[in-house]
Amino acid sequence: MVRLPDIIDWKQYLECYRGLLIAPAGHGKTTAIADCLLQCPDQSCHLVLTHTHAGIASLRSKFHQKCVPHDRYQLETITGFAQRLVLSILGSSSLPTEDDATYFDSAINKCYELMQSDVIQLIIKNSYNSIFVDEYQDCTIDQHNMIMSLSDKLPLHLLGDPLQGIFSFESKRLVDFDKDFFFFQRFYLLNYPWRWDKNNIALGKLILQLRKSIEAKLPVILKTNNATNFIIEQYDPNCNQYGPEYLRWLRNIFRKYDSESLLVIYPSYRERNTHGQSLLRGDLSDRIKLKSLIDYTNTFNIVDAIDSSEYYSCAKQIDKYLLNCREGKKIKRIARLYDILENLHTNISSLNKWICKNENRFIPRTKENAQASIQIIALYDEFEHSMNINSLIRLIDYIFNLKDMKCHYKGLYYELRHAANIAATESISLFEAMRMIKNRTRHIGRKIEGRCIGTTLLTKGLEFDTVIIYNAHKFEDSKNFYVAISRACRRLVIITCSSKLEFKD
Amino acid sequence: MSHINNILIRNFRGIKYLSQNFGEEKFIVLIGRGDSGKSTILSAINLALSPSWNIVFSDLDFYMQDTINPIEIEITLTHLPSELLRESKFGLYVINDLSEECNASQLSVVLKLIVDETLEPHWVIKARPGSDIDDKTISAQDRGLLAVNYITDYTDNQFSYNRQSPLYALTKYSLPEGATIERIKSQIIRSMTSSISEQQLEQLNIPFVGLKTTAEKLGLKLTDIYAQVDIKENPYTGNSIALHDQNLPFRLHGKGTKRLMSIAIQTGLTKQGGIVLIDELEQGLEPDRIITLVRILKDTTEGQVFITTHSLNVVLEAEWHNLFVINKGVSTLSLVSQDLDDCRRSNPQAFFAKKVICCEGKTEQGFIRALDSWLFQHYNSNFSAKGIVIVNAGGGNKMYTYAEKLSALGYDACVFADDDKYIELKESKELAISANIPLFLCQEGNCLEAQIFLDFPWNSLTMITTCKQENFINNSINFSDKETNNLGMRLSLEDEKSIRNQLANFASDKRIFKDIPGGEFLGKVVMEVYSDLSEECTLKKNIKNLLTWCDFQI
């Protein structure tokens, strides 16, 4: 077994005024940043930027583990940094409201404008000795411009991997490693596959081989290699995907490769439906649907975006419901309650047993359910009487915990309940409370672990013992595929229709 | 390191509201009459920037002792230490205009001290106007980086080595690497303990033999008891190591010596860019030392010095841009203009006056002096008791401009002058009138002596023409017989007038009274006949009105 060196000397990279370090997934980019910081002089402070909150969390835990002094760095997301700067200097009136889709783009652009000021440049120069930006391949061109102006008077150390430059369909053009780094000296980090060092060196090598064929724009040939825990599960594209046979086969895969640290990746792609409309697949509802198919024990978590619009729309919906009730508007209150529960992703079949939406009433149950039925009506009466968020949440809570109720998106519900608590104590709307919670999460970061169902975009930078890729043949581009496979440390399972993957790029 | 650009004080002691910009000025001399709030300004600065965290406030610190309105002291600072300008500290709190060119020393934040009715002080750096962030507390330690020191005579601690003392700060920078004042202190204590010999304490052990037996009877077994110094707490705290000269601690030296020493220490510190506050600079110092000190301070290149003073020498030696005049109850300080330099250099006392009489020249000045003596003789009061100062403007239109400028500085100023060049000075006079300055002028076309000759009681005119040498030493006061022969005679008013005019012309042509003694002589004789003067005449009206303006009830 080849021993990896304990520490790499980063002198050259650190001394370089404009440096770009290219590192494939799992090759210790996070470790490299920690080591760089350790090799920077005492009394120096460096701004470390990355994209996601997951990235923040993993960098922070690495810094902690490596004992990087706290005053050596300031760690933030690029948008978080831009937002903080803009709000501090210009105030919120300079930005659209937070639920506006252009919010973060505006923050980046405003921050770029701020950087044109001598005053701001002086503060930045005075605060930091250099800037590190991780996952640079994910930068949009606007972010790239902002970072370049931010580091106008400071050394800039970029880290990234062009092959992991994936982006959502809404986002703007990303930086181009071939065009946008003319003045940068390039460094490569290929010899230290940390992710597989202690887990599965052979798998690491195999993934690096796949990377090479992707880089060479060759089709990827998938073949099970049991020795390296590289498993291909192929099915016939013409089989009935709603039929019991397929479902049994699918569930069996998830049972067989179950792990405490398991990531299921659903590809994001566009597909035309029978009416010819172009639909985005792999979104939240697709993932929730997949979960309902495979997750009988209800142990999987749905990974969602921190700012997923569902959080805000649900909060707004409840705010509006409360307002309408209080103002005595003539609405079908029980039917609208049903809508709220539906939007919280409770299973409709169970819900229909308790509420008759069309008739705007609760259904009186009998036998062992009689008591619960009475309780629901009692709680509803209490709500009718008080019309406040607390009584509403108590009612929803009760319905949620009914024996046959299932919720495949608990994250949303838990956050709403948390927000309701804050809303009640601070006397603010649920929407405002939700914004507070999300802002906090953005700053603190969050941990994604255990059994998860996510997308490449949401789990980039993370690692799991086992990764199961669902429908690998649906990946539109090689980069998403590479990001997906490189999340696995010990075992990689690929569910696909085809053993030869060809990508559109 | 820091520089005060602007201060704003609300509801603090005698000040309801005061806001003042100091710009880039590095040496600031606050002048004004007692109780106008000079020291309050220094205290306000000191409290806002002080590195102590346990300052005690009382109701007496509030304006009119009214705690409903909080004390607010806002100080706009530039030349900030770079530690404080980090983004993680107060970098995002700068108030600079983003569109302007800027260098690091111009970056500016507003520090605010608030004390509300709880008497609990809060120090914050204010957020940028319009910003979404809240004001942020600034710790005592961070305030310490601003390096403010207040020199008063009450703190002898400044000559010792406690953490707040300027001597500590000065020494800290000069120590070799690795050495700290704390380390030196602990070395001292160790060597002190080890130097106590047991012999010195032996005599104290004599009764222990008996004590030991008694204790053993009680069942307490003792092996080895003896007396030793018990260092309960560090006897060499910073306060007990102090600066000495010739075996005498500095706190026991004379006032002036102490003051100069503490200023010397501060000067060492200002080289690192601190702010020094000195209340009543002149205390305990001889005039020559004051002058030297001001010369040094006005050349301050690093840091900033604020002083208050009542010393003419300071006003004389400082430059016009150093001076800031405070008047009780006003909302801003007054700036001394360069045009007043002559006035200031010749009449520095005017800057400590309540009221100023701007005299046209020496004759007028002498005349007013005589008036002053007369007041003292007859009413046992005088101008200085009323805070009135006489300024000799030295001719031209300067009495008008001085009066206007002094009035703008907050002084009550009036003009006492002749009006012989009334066409030439028309404009200046009108400006003074529009500035509401009381004018006590002769009739148009007359100089003071002419006015006197015109208004003097006819029968007493010989008092002037035949004055004795001991009254007025001027050998040229020889009126020709032609004018004087007819004095005292009964003449028609017209003839009287013609003789009066001849005398006036003669006196004015020969410039007999164009000096201070001349003026004094005239004043003396006029006041002798004051009650005989016609109520209608300009001379009487002027004197009467002037005395009323001066607040004398004659």
Boltz contact constraints between the chains, C-beta under 6 A:
constraints:
  - contact:
      token1: [A, 87]
      token2: [B, 132]
      max_distance: 6.0
  - contact:
      token1: [A, 88]
      token2: [B, 92]
      max_distance: 6.0
  - contact:
      token1: [A, 88]
      token2: [B, 131]
      max_distance: 6.0
  - contact:
      token1: [A, 88]
      token2: [B, 133]
      max_distance: 6.0
  - contact:
      token1: [A, 91]
      token2: [B, 130]
      max_distance: 6.0
  - contact:
      token1: [A, 91]
      token2: [B, 131]
      max_distance: 6.0
  - contact:
      token1: [A, 91]
      token2: [B, 132]
      max_distance: 6.0
  - contact:
      token1: [A, 92]
      token2: [B, 132]
      max_distance: 6.0
  - contact:
      token1: [A, 117]
      token2: [B, 98]
      max_distance: 6.0
  - contact:
      token1: [A, 118]
      token2: [B, 101]
      max_distance: 6.0
  - contact:
      token1: [A, 118]
      token2: [B, 102]
      max_distance: 6.0
  - contact:
      token1: [A, 119]
      token2: [B, 96]
      max_distance: 6.0
  - contact:
      token1: [A, 119]
      token2: [B, 98]
      max_distance: 6.0
  - contact:
      token1: [A, 119]
      token2: [B, 102]
      max_distance: 6.0
  - contact:
      token1: [A, 122]
      token2: [B, 104]
      max_distance: 6.0
  - contact:
      token1: [A, 122]
      token2: [B, 107]
      max_distance: 6.0
  - contact:
      token1: [A, 123]
      token2: [B, 87]
      max_distance: 6.0
  - contact:
      token1: [A, 123]
      token2: [B, 91]
      max_distance: 6.0
  - contact:
      token1: [A, 126]
      token2: [B, 82]
      max_distance: 6.0
  - contact:
      token1: [A, 126]
      token2: [B, 85]
      max_distance: 6.0
  - contact:
      token1: [A, 127]
      token2: [B, 86]
      max_distance: 6.0
  - contact:
      token1: [A, 127]
      token2: [B, 87]
      max_distance: 6.0
  - contact:
      token1: [A, 127]
      token2: [B, 91]
      max_distance: 6.0
